[in-house]
């Protein structure tokens, strides 16, 4: 599978760069231990991705994507 942005075989490179940039920008304001959790909500209804504090499970950031 090729990345739609740069046509290389590393489609997650841009996601990793964006996430790393976001984490670096917020260094000192976020917990040191984070977890990423993603869920699909119903068949084609949508998805939610949450960045959580690892120990407590408290959400730090979340985004949603509507289904088709």
C-alpha positions in Angstrom: 0.0 0.0 0.0 1.4 3.4 -1.0 1.0 6.7 0.9 -1.5 8.9 -0.9 0.6 12.0 0.0 4.1 11.0 -1.0 3.6 7.7 -3.0 6.0 5.7 -0.9 5.4 2.4 0.8 5.2 4.0 4.2 1.6 5.3 4.6 1.9 5.8 8.4 4.9 8.2 8.1 2.7 11.3 8.0 0.5 10.2 10.8 3.6 9.5 13.0 5.1 12.8 12.1 1.9 14.7 12.9 1.5 12.9 16.2 5.1 13.3 17.2 4.9 17.1 16.4 1.7 17.4 18.5 3.3 15.6 21.4 6.6 17.7 21.2 4.6 20.9 21.1 2.7 19.9 24.3 5.7 18.5 26.2 5.4 19.4 29.9 1.6 19.7 29.7 0.8 16.0 29.0 1.2 12.9 31.2 4.5 11.1 30.5 2.7 7.8 29.8 0.0 7.9 27.1 -2.0 5.2 25.2 -3.8 5.4 21.9 -7.2 3.6 21.6 -9.3 3.4 18.5 -12.9 2.1 18.1 -15.1 1.5 15.2 -18.7 2.4 16.0 -21.1 0.2 14.2 -20.6 -0.9 10.6 -19.6 2.2 8.6 -21.1 4.6 11.2 -17.8 6.1 12.3 -14.6 5.7 14.3 -13.2 7.4 17.4 -9.5 7.6 18.4 -8.6 8.6 21.9 -5.2 9.5 23.5 -5.5 8.5 27.1 -3.4 8.8 30.3 -2.0 5.3 30.6 -2.4 4.8 34.3 -5.9 6.4 34.9 -7.5 5.9 31.4 -8.5 9.6 31.5 -8.8 11.0 27.9 -6.3 13.7 26.9 -7.5 14.2 23.3 -9.9 12.5 21.0 -11.1 12.8 17.4 -13.9 11.2 15.4 -14.4 10.3 11.8 -17.9 10.0 10.4 -18.7 6.9 8.4 -19.5 6.7 4.7 
